[in-house]
Amino acid sequence: MTRLWMPVAGTLLVGVSCGLPMFLYLRGMRLEQMKGTAINKVV
């Protein structure tokens, strides 16, 4: 996980309510990449 610092920073700056969902989102993206599919970005 190349962006592991993002959930850590979110947890330290805002709290668990920001850091945990960000970690789970990034983890889900990584798992989908490993399967060979991609999650559609809703940004």
Residue frames as a rotation matrix with the C-alpha (Angstrom) as fourth column:
MET 1
0.586 0.810 0.000 0.00
0.810 -0.586 0.000 0.00
0.000 0.000 -1.000 0.00
THR 2
-0.338 -0.813 0.475 1.77
0.813 -0.506 -0.288 3.07
0.474 0.289 0.831 -1.21
ARG 3
-0.281 0.305 0.910 -0.59
-0.198 -0.946 0.256 5.57
0.939 -0.108 0.327 0.43
LEU 4
0.048 0.281 -0.958 -0.62
0.776 0.593 0.213 4.05
0.628 -0.755 -0.189 3.91
TRP 5
-0.851 -0.434 -0.296 0.34
0.523 -0.648 -0.554 7.43
0.048 -0.626 0.778 5.40
MET 6
-0.620 0.649 0.440 -3.07
-0.237 -0.690 0.684 8.92
0.748 0.320 0.582 4.44
PRO 7
0.427 0.831 -0.358 -5.21
0.186 0.307 0.933 6.97
0.885 -0.465 -0.023 6.94
VAL 8
-0.075 -0.529 -0.845 -2.55
0.978 0.125 -0.165 7.41
0.193 -0.839 0.508 9.61
ALA 9
-0.947 -0.266 0.181 -2.56
0.250 -0.962 -0.109 11.19
0.203 -0.058 0.977 9.09
GLY 10
-0.251 0.937 0.242 -6.37
-0.233 -0.301 0.925 11.22
0.940 0.175 0.294 8.99
THR 11
0.409 0.368 -0.835 -6.51
0.635 0.542 0.550 9.36
0.655 -0.755 -0.012 12.29
LEU 12
-0.388 -0.655 -0.648 -3.99
0.921 -0.292 -0.257 11.65
-0.021 -0.697 0.717 13.95
LEU 13
-0.976 -0.053 0.212 -5.46
0.088 -0.983 0.158 14.91
0.200 0.173 0.964 12.62
VAL 14
-0.349 0.928 0.127 -9.22
-0.669 -0.342 0.659 14.22
0.656 0.145 0.741 12.61
GLY 15
-0.221 0.255 0.942 -9.79
-0.837 0.446 -0.317 10.93
-0.500 -0.858 0.115 14.38
VAL 16
-0.736 -0.060 0.674 -10.90
0.063 0.986 0.157 7.37
-0.674 0.158 -0.721 13.80
SER 17
0.301 0.950 0.084 -14.07
0.255 0.005 -0.967 8.56
-0.919 0.313 -0.240 12.02
CYS 18
0.661 -0.159 -0.734 -11.84
-0.692 -0.506 -0.514 9.78
-0.290 0.848 -0.444 9.17
GLY 19
-0.291 -0.953 -0.086 -8.88
-0.926 0.258 0.275 7.41
-0.240 0.160 -0.958 9.27
LEU 20
-0.466 0.126 0.876 -10.70
-0.090 0.978 -0.189 4.06
-0.880 -0.167 -0.444 9.38
PRO 21
0.649 0.733 0.203 -13.02
0.133 0.153 -0.979 4.66
-0.749 0.662 0.002 6.39
MET 22
0.569 -0.519 -0.638 -10.08
-0.813 -0.473 -0.341 6.02
-0.125 0.712 -0.691 4.39
PHE 23
-0.508 -0.772 0.382 -8.03
-0.719 0.624 0.307 2.92
-0.475 -0.119 -0.872 5.21
LEU 24
-0.138 0.540 0.830 -10.89
0.177 0.838 -0.516 0.59
-0.975 0.075 -0.211 4.23
TYR 25
0.834 0.425 -0.353 -11.43
-0.212 -0.344 -0.915 2.49
-0.510 0.837 -0.197 0.95
LEU 26
0.186 -0.857 -0.480 -7.75
-0.982 -0.184 -0.053 2.32
-0.042 0.481 -0.876 0.02
ARG 27
-0.573 -0.346 0.743 -7.64
-0.429 0.899 0.088 -1.36
-0.698 -0.269 -0.663 1.02
GLY 28
0.338 0.801 0.494 -10.65
0.171 0.464 -0.869 -2.08
-0.926 0.378 0.020 -1.18
MET 29
0.763 -0.128 -0.633 -9.04
-0.611 -0.462 -0.643 -0.30
-0.210 0.878 -0.430 -4.12
ARG 30
-0.282 -0.959 -0.028 -5.86
-0.941 0.271 0.204 -2.34
-0.188 0.084 -0.979 -3.66
LEU 31
-0.389 0.204 0.898 -7.77
-0.089 0.962 -0.257 -5.64
-0.917 -0.180 -0.356 -3.46
GLU 32
0.722 0.691 0.039 -9.64
0.024 0.031 -0.999 -4.79
-0.692 0.722 0.006 -6.66
GLN 33
0.441 -0.653 -0.616 -6.36
-0.896 -0.365 -0.255 -3.94
-0.058 0.664 -0.745 -8.41
MET 34
-0.553 -0.678 0.484 -4.97
-0.670 0.708 0.225 -7.31
-0.496 -0.200 -0.845 -7.37
LYS 35
0.035 0.661 0.749 -8.02
0.190 0.732 -0.655 -9.03
-0.981 0.166 -0.100 -8.90
GLY 36
-0.762 -0.368 0.533 -7.48
0.582 -0.028 0.813 -7.18
-0.284 0.929 0.236 -12.16
THR 37
0.155 0.844 0.513 -10.57
0.854 -0.376 0.361 -4.97
0.497 0.382 -0.779 -11.94
ALA 38
-0.883 -0.437 0.170 -10.92
0.323 -0.830 -0.454 -1.38
0.340 -0.346 0.875 -10.89
ILE 39
-0.120 0.821 -0.558 -13.42
0.871 -0.183 -0.456 0.42
-0.477 -0.541 -0.693 -8.70
ASN 40
0.098 0.230 0.968 -15.09
0.721 -0.687 0.090 3.33
0.686 0.690 -0.233 -10.46
LYS 41
-0.787 -0.418 -0.453 -13.98
0.615 -0.592 -0.521 6.55
-0.050 -0.689 0.723 -8.84
VAL 42
0.335 0.921 0.201 -16.82
0.861 -0.386 0.330 8.77
0.382 0.062 -0.922 -7.69
VAL 43
-0.218 -0.488 -0.845 -14.88
0.719 -0.666 0.199 12.02
-0.660 -0.564 0.496 -7.41
